[in-house]
Amino acid sequence: MKPSDQAAPPGSAPRGLLYRTGRACARRPWLVITVWLLALLAVVGADRAWGGQYEDDFTLPGTAVQTGADLLDAHGGPAGRGVPAQIVLSADGKGLAGHRDAVESAGQRLAALPEVVGVADPLATPAAVTQDGRTGYYTVRFDSNPAQFDKAYLEQVDAAVAPLRADGITVEYGGPLGKLAAPAGADRASEIIGIATAVIVLLLGFGSVAAAAFPLISAVIGLLAGLAALGLLAAEFSFAAVSPTLAVMMGLGVGLDYSLFLVTRHRKLLHTLPDPADAAGRTVATSGRAVLVAALTVTAALAGLFASGVGFIGMLGVAAGTTVLTGAIAALTLTPALLGLAGRRIDRLHVRTPVDEPDGDGDVWQRWAAVVGRRPWTFLLLGATVLAVLAVPAASMRLGHVDAGASPATATERRAYDLVSDAFGPGANGPVTVVVTLDKSGAAPEQRTELAGRLHQALTDTPGVASATPPTPTADGALLISTVVPDSAPQDRATADLLHRLAGETLPDALDPYHATGYLTGQSAAQQTFRDVLADRLPLVVGLVVGAAFVLLLTVFRSPLIALKAALLNLLSIGASFGVVVAVFQWGWGSSLLGVDESVPIESYVPMMMFAIVFGLSMDYEVFLLARIREHWLAGRGNEAAVAAGLASTARVISCAALIMTSVFLAFLLSANPVVKMLALGLGVSVVVDATVVRLLLVPATMNLLGRANWWIPGWLDRILPHLDPEGGGPEEPVHGDRTPQEVRA
């Protein structure tokens, strides 16, 4: 038997690129740290100078709603000019007409503000004032989305409406102006909570101050670099307003985890290796390879979001993937530099006796694995039942758009929403613009008048319509425009049904005899189209993400059954996460505790985002656990012994990592944005499920049931797959029959 054919024992690694990288970083720590700090200063400075803005500005090319919006823009329709926002007024006693001077003065002041392209005075717009005259609203149109303006802009708006407040009129800001007025700081508090929890968990879990500090330093520096890089990308590409929040959630969570895995492995290797630089090199070659595989899996899953065909969603994946990659790069370079700087004194400062990976066969986790191994079917059924029960609510998931009615009662956009809903009806917060092209309807004025009358009658007679304005032509006569107000709130199922009814029945029936074409536009119509597009593309995204992860795991672990098992278990985990999100937000089970006072639909892009992120994150712990199991198996242990040893060696670090990542995600429940709350809860639940039910029950149970078949691979497949050993042990032969790797090689 040749030396090159011998199995690598645990902790050994060939001197490949990863080994050389880790060793070099540990031998020249100050150089690596200096390069990182200079690079961070450079990218942050560039972001401050040239970085872009984040805003929810997306298009849906090829859809009816986008065609209607383009027609409005091209032909000068009123809804095509600028970004609208409402300023809602409420007066007692004599009504708004009794404050005419203040209303007109405020309107003039608003029109004079920078970025404002038009103001519709409520007293000059009958439809914008209630019959009793006590409630009305300005429609202010901005040159760009005001939600992205500097907070100082609100001071100018407040000054413009000061005459109204001085006259005792209640003034609230709705739409994007209300979002600008939303208080900042919740996301910062979430970050602080996540970091503080990480410090506590690491100190209590490992005892060593350095073991707690190094992952934090690496994760924070990687996160800051990733956010700055994202800001530079935002100067060239459109990113949603939630992008930086999502990037922080992902970057901070995985950055801490990746670095923690390396620090823990390094401290273990120091027991047997005299040279800290050599230990750092072997750490990067072994656990670092697992980190690299995990990061690539998460990134590949996020890249699958581009299969949605919606750039808005794909760029959210880019935002999250950017900080994941910078976190991984920091872990693979900055962490070994810090380890090299500490040398063998890494545990000198401690709050209790430092610990790392356990030794011996008497460890509680090995005993647990033995218990599962004796009754694998029992624990498999138990774990599957738990996940199935949690997933039950997911079957009733209803997608939609969460409107301002779900915002905190203290928010001005919520108060504006409630004033409009109470005074004009719930549908007034989500009007729909109907656009009709007249180019094929005939030039005779009487025909157009007849068409307008027929259309108006059809709209008002449609079930679910509260009111519809008479269709009016644009200045060039190319279009007819009508505004339809539903009798239900924008996020209600009835509104979605109405939009489908208008597009599929009302407009074709009314317009086909005149050879005219109608389109629905406006925010409600766009959100509904957005939801329909994503629902249609979700199966494609799921297939691509699962397929890519399967191929990657197959290549890394060289086992079709392990790759298939990992994909199936992750799908169960995702189903459980979906179920919890539906139960809390859509069913309302405890949503008030999270600051959401009413049941809401699941935001249309949350399931797709959650699927990509959760699938990628689930693979993280799967990769780390399976890599250690496989390492012990390659060292000659039997299947059950390798499973027990792998579970024991990763138990403490995965438990601490999962607790940290869960705290990071759940801390974002403090956000005022219901969509961020959904993502935070779903991701937090997924981590808990993966670290408990999947890791402690399903993985050991299935691997014990499969036995040596875990490591079986057809010969033809083994020959065509590249050799990418996650633990640096080098290529190995496929398993045949009941023989171990050593028996095959011998």
C-alpha positions in Angstrom: 0.0 0.0 0.0 1.5 3.3 -1.0 1.8 6.1 1.5 -0.4 8.4 -0.6 -3.2 5.8 -0.4 -3.3 5.8 3.4 -6.3 7.5 5.1 -5.5 10.8 6.7 -6.1 10.7 10.5 -8.2 13.3 12.1 -6.6 16.7 12.1 -4.1 15.9 9.3 -4.2 17.7 6.0 -2.1 17.9 2.8 -0.2 21.0 2.2 -2.5 22.4 -0.4 -3.6 26.0 -1.1 -5.8 26.3 2.0 -3.1 25.0 4.3 -0.6 27.4 2.9 -3.0 30.3 3.1 -3.8 29.6 6.8 -0.2 29.0 7.7 1.0 32.2 5.9 -1.7 34.3 7.6 -0.7 32.9 11.0 3.0 33.6 10.3 2.5 37.2 9.2 -0.4 38.3 11.4 0.3 42.0 11.5 0.6 42.1 7.7 -2.7 40.4 7.2 -4.4 42.6 9.9 -3.0 45.7 8.3 -4.1 44.8 4.8 -7.6 44.1 6.2 -7.8 47.4 8.0 -6.5 49.4 5.0 -8.9 47.6 2.7 -11.8 48.2 5.1 -10.9 51.9 5.3 -10.7 52.1 1.5 -14.0 50.4 0.8 -15.9 52.3 3.5 -14.4 55.6 2.2 -15.4 54.7 -1.3 -18.9 53.9 -0.1 -19.2 57.2 1.7 -18.1 59.0 -1.5 -19.8 57.1 -4.2 -22.2 54.6 -2.6 -25.8 54.4 -3.8 -29.2 54.4 -2.1 -31.6 51.5 -1.4 -35.3 51.8 -2.5 -38.2 49.6 -3.4 -38.2 50.5 -7.0 -38.8 47.6 -9.3 -40.3 46.8 -12.7 -42.1 43.8 -14.1 -41.2 43.8 -17.8 -43.7 42.1 -20.1 -46.6 42.3 -17.6 -49.9 44.1 -18.1 -49.3 46.3 -15.0 -45.9 47.5 -16.4 -47.4 48.1 -19.8 -50.1 50.3 -18.2 -47.6 52.2 -16.2 -45.4 52.8 -19.3 -48.5 54.0 -21.2 -49.3 56.5 -18.4 -45.8 57.8 -18.4 -45.6 58.1 -22.2 -49.0 59.9 -22.6 -48.8 62.2 -19.6 -51.4 60.5 -17.4 -51.6 61.9 -13.9 -50.4 58.7 -12.3 -47.3 58.7 -14.4 -45.7 61.8 -13.0 -43.5 61.4 -10.0 -43.8 59.2 -6.9 -47.0 60.0 -5.0 -47.4 60.3 -1.2 -50.3 61.4 0.9 -50.4 64.0 3.6 -53.6 63.3 5.5 -55.6 66.0 7.3 -58.3 65.7 9.9 -60.2 68.6 11.4 -63.0 68.8 14.0 -65.9 71.2 14.1 -66.0 73.4 11.0 -64.0 71.0 8.8 -61.2 71.7 6.4 -63.1 74.4 4.6 -63.1 76.4 7.8 -59.3 76.3 7.6 -59.0 77.2 3.9 -56.2 79.8 4.4 -54.1 77.3 6.3 -54.8 74.5 3.8 -53.9 76.7 0.8 -50.9 78.1 2.4 -49.5 74.7 3.3 -50.2 73.5 -0.2 -48.1 76.3 -1.6 -45.3 75.7 0.8 -45.3 72.0 -0.1 -45.2 72.8 -3.8 -42.1 75.0 -3.2 -40.1 72.2 -1.6 -37.2 70.7 -3.5 -38.0 67.3 -5.2 -41.7 68.1 -5.3 -43.2 68.1 -8.8 -46.8 68.6 -8.0 -49.4 69.0 -5.2 -53.1 68.3 -5.4 -55.0 70.5 -2.8 -57.7 68.6 -1.1 -60.1 71.5 -1.2 -59.7 71.7 -5.0 -60.1 67.9 -5.4 -63.6 66.8 -4.4 -62.6 63.1 -4.3 -59.9 63.9 -1.7 -62.3 65.2 0.9 -65.0 63.4 2.8 -68.7 64.5 2.6 -68.6 66.0 6.0 -65.4 67.9 5.0 -63.5 66.8 8.1 -60.9 64.5 6.5 -58.9 65.0 3.3 -55.5 64.6 1.9 -52.9 66.2 -0.3 -51.4 64.1 -3.0 -47.8 65.2 -3.2 -45.7 63.9 -6.1 -41.9 63.7 -5.7 -39.3 63.5 -8.4 -37.9 60.4 -6.7 -38.9 58.1 -3.9 -39.1 60.2 -0.7 -38.6 57.1 1.5 -34.9 57.4 0.6 -34.5 61.1 1.3 -32.3 62.3 4.2 -34.2 62.5 7.5 -33.5 66.3 7.5 -36.0 66.6 4.6 -38.8 65.9 7.1 -38.0 69.2 8.8 -38.8 71.0 5.6 -42.1 69.1 5.3 -42.9 69.8 8.9 -42.3 73.5 8.3 -44.5 73.5 5.3 -47.5 72.0 7.1 -46.9 74.1 10.3 -49.8 76.5 9.5 -52.2 73.4 9.6 -50.9 72.2 12.9 -51.1 75.8 14.3 -54.8 75.8 13.3 -55.4 72.6 15.2 -55.5 70.3 12.2 -54.1 66.7 12.6 -51.5 66.0 10.0 -50.1 62.6 9.2 -47.8 61.3 6.5 -48.7 58.3 4.4 -47.0 56.2 1.8 -43.3 56.6 1.2 -43.3 59.9 3.1 -44.5 58.0 6.1 -41.7 55.5 5.7 -39.2 58.3 5.7 -40.7 59.5 9.0 -40.4 56.0 10.6 -38.0 56.1 13.6 -34.6 54.7 13.0 -32.4 52.7 15.4 -34.3 49.4 15.7 -31.9 47.6 13.4 -28.9 49.0 15.3 -30.4 47.8 18.5 -30.8 44.3 16.9 -27.2 44.3 15.9 -26.0 45.2 19.4 -28.2 42.5 20.9 -26.8 39.9 18.5 -23.2 40.9 19.3 -23.8 41.0 23.0 -25.5 37.6 23.0 -22.6 36.2 21.0 -20.1 37.5 23.6 -22.1 35.8 26.5 -22.5 32.5 24.6 -18.9 32.3 23.6 -17.5 33.1 27.0 -19.8 30.7 28.8 -19.5 28.0 26.1 -15.7 28.0 25.7 -14.3 30.0 28.7 -11.6 31.6 26.6 -11.6 35.4 26.1 -9.7 35.0 22.8 -12.1 32.3 21.6 -14.9 34.8 22.1 -13.1 37.9 20.8 -11.6 36.5 17.6 -14.9 35.4 15.9 -16.5 38.8 16.8 -13.5 40.7 15.3 -13.5 38.7 12.2 -17.3 38.8 11.7 -17.6 42.5 12.3 -14.8 43.5 10.0 -16.1 41.1 7.3 -19.6 42.5 7.8 -18.5 46.2 7.5 -16.5 45.4 4.4 -19.5 43.6 2.9 -21.9 46.4 3.7 -19.5 49.0 2.1 -19.1 46.8 -1.0 -22.9 46.5 -1.2 -23.2 50.3 -1.0 -20.9 50.6 -4.0 -22.9 48.0 -5.9 -26.1 50.0 -5.1 -24.6 53.0 -7.0 -24.9 50.9 -10.2 -27.7 48.5 -9.5 -31.1 48.8 -7.8 -31.4 47.2 -4.4 -34.5 47.0 -2.2 -34.7 49.1 1.0 -34.6 45.9 3.1 -31.3 44.9 1.5 -28.8 46.2 4.1 -30.9 44.8 6.9 -30.9 41.4 5.3 -27.2 41.7 4.6 -26.5 42.4 8.3 -28.6 39.5 9.4 -26.8 37.1 7.1 -23.3 38.5 7.3 -23.2 38.8 11.1 -24.7 35.3 11.7 -22.6 33.3 9.3 -19.4 35.4 9.9 -19.6 34.5 13.6 -20.3 30.9 12.9 -17.5 30.4 10.3 -14.8 32.0 12.4 -16.0 30.1 15.5 -15.6 26.8 13.8 -12.0 27.7 12.9 -11.1 28.9 16.3 -12.5 25.8 18.0 -10.7 23.5 15.7 -7.4 25.4 16.1 -7.5 25.2 19.9 -8.1 21.5 19.6 -5.1 21.0 17.3 -2.8 23.0 19.6 -3.0 20.0 22.0 -1.0 17.9 19.5 0.9 20.4 17.3 3.7 22.5 18.7 3.7 25.2 16.0 0.6 27.5 16.2 1.2 28.5 12.5 1.1 24.8 11.5 -2.1 24.4 13.6 -3.7 27.4 11.9 -2.7 26.0 8.5 -4.3 22.6 9.2 -7.3 24.3 10.7 -7.9 26.2 7.4 -7.2 23.1 5.3 -9.7 21.0 7.3 -12.5 23.1 8.9 -11.7 26.0 6.6 -12.5 23.8 3.6 -15.9 23.0 5.3 -16.4 26.8 5.8 -15.7 27.4 2.1 -18.1 24.7 1.0 -20.8 26.0 3.3 -20.3 29.6 2.1 -20.5 28.5 -1.5 -23.6 26.5 -0.8 -25.3 29.5 0.8 -24.2 31.7 -2.1 -25.4 29.2 -4.7 -28.8 29.0 -3.1 -29.0 32.8 -3.0 -27.9 33.0 -6.7 -30.9 30.7 -7.5 -33.2 33.6 -6.8 -32.4 35.1 -10.2 -34.4 32.2 -11.6 -37.5 34.1 -10.3 -37.1 36.4 -13.4 -37.5 39.4 -11.1 -34.4 41.5 -10.7 -35.8 42.9 -7.3 -35.6 39.4 -5.9 -32.3 38.4 -7.5 -30.6 41.5 -6.1 -31.8 40.7 -2.6 -29.9 37.5 -3.0 -26.8 39.5 -4.1 -27.2 41.7 -1.0 -27.2 38.7 1.3 -24.5 36.8 -0.6 -22.1 39.7 -0.5 -21.8 39.7 3.2 -21.8 35.9 3.3 -18.7 35.9 1.0 -16.9 38.7 2.9 -17.6 36.9 6.2 -16.2 33.7 4.8 -13.1 35.5 3.4 -12.5 37.2 6.7 -12.8 33.8 8.5 -10.3 32.1 6.2 -7.7 34.9 6.3 -8.2 37.2 9.3 -9.1 34.5 11.8 -5.8 32.5 11.2 -3.9 35.8 11.5 -5.5 36.5 14.9 -4.8 32.9 15.9 -1.1 33.2 14.9 -0.9 36.5 16.8 -2.2 34.8 20.0 0.1 31.8 19.5 -0.1 29.2 22.3 -1.3 31.9 24.7 -4.8 31.9 23.2 -6.4 30.6 26.4 -4.4 32.7 28.9 -7.3 35.0 29.5 -10.4 33.1 30.5 -13.5 33.4 32.6 -13.6 29.7 33.4 -11.6 26.6 32.5 -11.2 26.8 28.7 -12.8 23.9 26.7 -12.8 22.9 23.1 -13.8 19.7 21.3 -14.4 16.8 23.7 -12.1 13.7 23.9 -13.0 10.1 24.7 -15.9 7.9 24.1 -17.8 8.8 27.3 -19.0 12.1 26.1 -22.7 12.8 26.6 -23.2 13.5 22.9 -21.6 10.1 22.0 -23.9 8.4 24.5 -26.8 10.2 22.9 -25.7 9.1 19.4 -25.5 5.5 20.8 -29.1 5.8 22.1 -30.3 7.0 18.7 -28.3 4.3 17.0 -30.1 1.6 19.0 -33.6 2.9 18.0 -33.1 4.8 14.8 -36.6 4.2 13.5 -38.1 5.6 16.7 -36.1 8.8 16.6 -36.6 9.1 12.8 -40.3 9.0 13.2 -40.2 11.3 16.2 -38.2 14.0 14.4 -40.2 13.7 11.2 -43.5 14.0 13.2 -42.2 17.2 14.9 -41.3 18.8 11.6 -44.6 17.7 10.0 -46.7 19.2 12.8 -44.8 22.5 12.6 -45.2 22.5 8.8 -49.1 22.0 8.9 -49.9 25.8 8.8 -47.8 26.2 5.7 -50.5 24.5 3.6 -52.8 27.5 4.2 -50.2 30.1 3.3 -51.7 33.2 1.6 -49.3 35.5 -0.3 -49.9 39.2 -0.5 -48.5 42.6 0.4 -48.4 43.8 4.0 -49.8 47.3 4.0 -49.3 50.2 6.4 -52.2 48.8 8.5 -49.7 46.4 10.0 -47.3 49.1 11.1 -47.1 50.1 14.8 -50.0 52.2 16.0 -47.5 54.9 16.9 -46.2 55.3 13.3 -47.4 58.3 11.3 -47.9 56.0 8.2 -50.2 53.8 10.3 -52.2 56.8 11.6 -52.5 58.2 8.1 -53.7 54.7 6.9 -56.3 54.6 9.7 -57.6 58.1 9.0 -58.1 57.3 5.3 -59.6 53.9 6.0 -62.1 55.3 8.5 -63.1 58.3 6.4 -63.0 56.9 2.8 -63.2 53.2 3.3 -60.4 50.6 3.5 -60.0 50.4 -0.2 -59.0 54.0 -0.4 -55.5 53.1 0.8 -55.0 51.0 -2.4 -56.8 52.5 -5.4 -56.4 50.9 -8.8 -55.8 52.8 -12.0 -57.5 51.5 -15.1 -55.8 52.5 -18.3 -57.5 51.9 -21.7 -55.8 52.4 -25.1 -58.0 54.1 -27.7 -55.9 53.6 -30.8 -58.1 50.8 -32.1 -61.4 51.9 -30.7 -62.4 54.2 -33.5 -61.9 57.9 -33.9 -65.5 59.0 -33.6 -66.1 61.0 -30.3 -69.5 59.4 -29.9 -67.9 55.9 -29.9 -65.4 57.0 -27.3 -68.1 58.4 -25.2 -70.1 55.2 -25.5 -67.0 53.1 -24.6 -66.3 55.3 -21.5 -69.9 55.0 -20.4 -70.0 51.2 -20.8 -66.6 50.9 -19.0 -67.8 53.0 -16.1 -70.9 51.0 -15.7 -69.0 47.7 -15.9 -66.6 48.9 -13.3 -69.2 50.1 -10.8 -71.2 46.9 -11.3 -68.2 44.6 -10.5 -68.6 43.0 -7.1 -66.0 44.3 -4.7 -65.8 47.8 -6.2 -66.7 50.6 -3.8 -66.5 53.3 -6.4 -65.0 54.1 -9.8 -64.5 57.5 -11.4 -65.9 58.2 -14.9 -63.1 57.4 -17.4 -61.5 60.5 -18.7 -59.2 60.9 -21.7 -55.6 62.0 -21.4 -54.6 65.3 -23.0 -53.5 63.7 -26.2 -56.6 61.5 -26.4 -54.6 58.3 -26.5 -55.9 56.8 -23.2 -58.9 56.6 -21.0 -58.2 56.6 -17.3 -60.4 55.6 -14.4 -59.6 55.2 -10.7 -61.2 52.2 -9.0 -61.5 52.0 -5.2 -62.1 48.5 -3.8 -64.3 47.9 -0.8 -61.6 45.9 1.0 -58.1 46.7 2.3 -55.1 46.3 0.0 -53.8 43.2 1.8 -57.2 41.5 2.0 -57.9 38.4 0.0 -61.0 40.0 -1.4 -58.9 42.7 -3.1 -56.7 40.1 -4.8 -59.9 38.4 -6.0 -61.2 41.7 -7.3 -58.1 42.4 -9.2 -58.2 39.1 -10.9 -61.9 39.6 -11.7 -61.3 43.0 -13.2 -58.4 41.8 -15.4 -59.9 38.5 -16.4 -63.6 39.4 -16.8 -64.7 43.0 -16.4 -62.2 44.7 -18.8 -62.3 42.1 -21.6 -66.2 42.0 -21.5 -66.5 45.8 -21.6 -63.7 46.6 -24.1 -63.5 43.7 -26.6 -66.6 44.9 -28.6 -64.6 48.2 -29.2 -61.3 46.5 -29.9 -59.8 48.4 -27.0 -57.3 47.1 -24.4 -57.4 47.7 -20.7 -54.7 47.5 -18.1 -54.6 47.7 -14.3 -51.9 49.8 -12.7 -51.0 51.3 -9.4 -49.4 49.9 -6.3 -52.1 47.3 -5.5 -52.1 46.0 -9.0 -48.3 45.9 -9.1 -48.1 44.0 -5.9 -50.7 41.5 -7.1 -48.8 40.9 -10.3 -45.6 40.6 -8.4 -47.1 37.9 -6.2 -48.5 36.0 -9.2 -45.1 36.1 -10.9 -43.3 34.8 -7.9 -45.8 32.1 -7.2 -45.4 30.8 -10.7 -41.6 30.9 -10.5 -41.2 29.4 -7.0 -41.1 25.8 -8.2 -38.3 26.6 -10.6 -36.3 28.3 -7.9 -36.8 25.4 -5.6 -35.7 22.9 -8.2 -32.6 24.9 -9.1 -31.5 25.5 -5.5 -32.1 21.9 -4.5 -30.3 20.6 -7.6 -27.3 22.9 -7.2 -26.9 21.9 -3.5 -27.3 18.2 -4.3 -24.5 18.4 -6.9 -22.2 20.3 -4.6 -22.7 17.9 -1.7 -22.4 15.0 -4.0 -19.1 16.3 -5.2 -17.8 17.1 -1.7 -18.9 14.0 0.1 -19.0 11.6 -2.8 -22.2 9.9 -1.7 -25.5 10.1 -3.6 -27.5 9.0 -0.5 -25.9 11.7 1.8 -26.6 14.4 -0.7 -30.2 13.2 -1.2 -30.7 12.9 2.5 -29.4 16.4 3.2 -31.7 17.9 0.6 -34.8 16.1 1.9 -34.1 17.0 5.5 -33.6 20.6 4.6 -36.9 20.6 2.7 -38.6 19.4 5.9 -36.8 22.0 7.9 -38.0 24.7 5.5 -41.5 23.5 5.7 -41.4 23.7 9.5 -40.1 27.3 9.3 -42.9 28.3 6.8 -45.5 26.8 9.1 -44.3 28.8 12.1 -44.3 32.0 10.1 -47.9 31.4 8.8 -49.1 30.5 12.3 -47.8 33.7 13.8 -48.4 36.3 11.1 -51.3 34.9 9.0 -53.1 33.1 11.8 -52.2 35.7 14.4 -50.9 33.3 17.0 -48.9 35.6 19.2 -48.3 38.2 16.5 -49.3 41.0 18.9 -46.3 40.1 21.0 -44.1 40.9 18.0 -45.8 44.3 17.4 -48.2 43.2 14.7 -51.7 43.9 15.9 -53.6 42.1 13.1 -53.4 39.1 10.9 -51.5 39.8 7.7 -50.7 37.8 4.5 -47.2 36.5 4.0 -45.3 39.1 2.0 -45.1 37.8 -1.5 -41.3 37.5 -1.7 -40.7 36.1 1.8 -41.2 32.4 1.0 -38.8 32.5 -1.9 -36.2 34.5 0.1 -36.6 32.2 3.1 -36.3 29.1 1.0 -33.0 30.2 -0.5 -31.5 31.4 2.7 -32.8 28.6 5.0 -31.7 26.0 2.5 -28.3 27.5 2.4 -28.0 27.9 6.1 -29.3 24.4 6.8 -26.5 23.1 4.7 -24.0 24.9 6.9 -24.5 22.7 9.9 -25.0 19.7 7.7 -21.6 20.2 6.0 -19.8 20.8 9.3 -21.4 17.7 11.0 -21.0 15.4 7.9 -17.4 16.6 7.4 -16.4 15.5 10.8 -18.4 12.2 10.6 -16.7 11.5 7.3 -13.3 12.4 8.7 -13.7 9.8 11.5 -15.0 7.2 9.0 -12.0 7.7 6.7 -9.8 7.2 9.7 -11.1 3.7 10.0 -14.0 3.9 12.4 -17.2 2.0 11.6 -20.3 3.8 10.5 -22.0 4.0 14.0 -18.8 5.0 15.7 -18.0 7.7 13.1 -21.5 9.1 13.5 -21.1 9.2 17.3 -17.7 10.7 17.2 -18.7 13.3 14.6 -21.7 14.3 16.6 -19.7 14.6 19.8 -16.8 16.6 18.2 -19.2 19.2 16.7 -21.8 19.3 19.5 -20.5 22.2 21.5 -19.4 24.4 18.6 -22.6 23.8 16.6 -24.8 24.4 19.6 -23.0 27.7 20.4 -23.0 28.7 16.8 -26.7 28.0 16.4 -27.5 29.9 19.6 -25.6 32.9 18.3 -27.2 32.8 14.9 -30.6 32.4 16.4 -30.1 35.4 18.7 -28.9 37.5 15.7 -31.9 36.6 13.7 -34.5 36.9 16.5 -33.1 40.3 17.6 -34.4 41.7 14.3 -37.9 41.1 15.6 -37.4 44.6 17.1 -37.7 46.0 13.6 -40.8 48.1 12.8 -40.9 46.4 9.3 -43.3 43.4 9.4 -41.4 41.8 6.5 -38.2 41.9 8.4 -40.0 40.4 11.4 -41.2 37.5 9.1 -37.7 36.8 7.8 -36.2 37.1 11.3 -38.7 34.6 12.8 -38.5 32.2 9.9 -34.7 32.2 9.9 -34.4 31.9 13.7 -36.8 29.0 13.8 -35.0 27.2 11.0 -31.7 27.4 12.9 -33.3 26.1 16.0 -34.9 23.2 14.1 -31.6 22.4 12.3 -29.5 22.4 15.4 -32.0 20.3 17.4 -34.4 18.1 15.5 -32.3 17.6 12.4 -28.8 17.4 14.0 -29.7 15.4 17.1 -32.5 13.2 15.7 -32.8 12.9 12.0 -29.2 12.9 10.9 -27.9 10.3 13.3 -31.0 8.2 12.8 -30.8 8.1 9.0 -27.1 7.6 8.9 -27.4 4.6 11.3 -30.2 3.2 9.2 -28.3 3.6 6.0 -25.1 2.1 7.5 -22.2 1.7 5.0 -24.6 2.7 2.2 -23.9 6.3 3.4 -20.5 6.1 1.6 -21.5 4.2 -1.5 -21.0 5.7 -4.9 -21.2 4.1 -8.3 -17.9 3.6 -9.9 -18.8 5.6 -13.1 -20.0 8.5 -11.0 -16.9 8.5 -8.8 -14.7 8.7 -11.9 -16.4 11.7 -13.4 -16.7 13.8 -10.2 -13.8 16.0 -9.2 -12.3 15.3 -5.9 -13.1 18.0 -3.3 -12.6 16.5 0.1 -14.1 18.8 2.7 -11.7 17.8 5.4 -8.5 17.8 3.4 -8.0 14.0 3.6 -7.5 13.7 -0.1 -9.3 11.5 -2.6 -10.6 8.1 -1.6 -12.0 5.0 -3.2 -15.7 4.3 -3.4 -17.2 1.9 -0.9 -17.9 -1.6 -2.1 -20.0 -4.0 0.0 -19.2 -3.9 3.7 -15.5 -3.0 3.4 -14.0 0.1 5.1 -11.9 2.6 3.1 -8.7 1.0 4.5 -9.9 -2.5 3.3 -10.6 -1.2 -0.1 -7.2 0.4 -0.4 -5.4 -2.7 1.0 
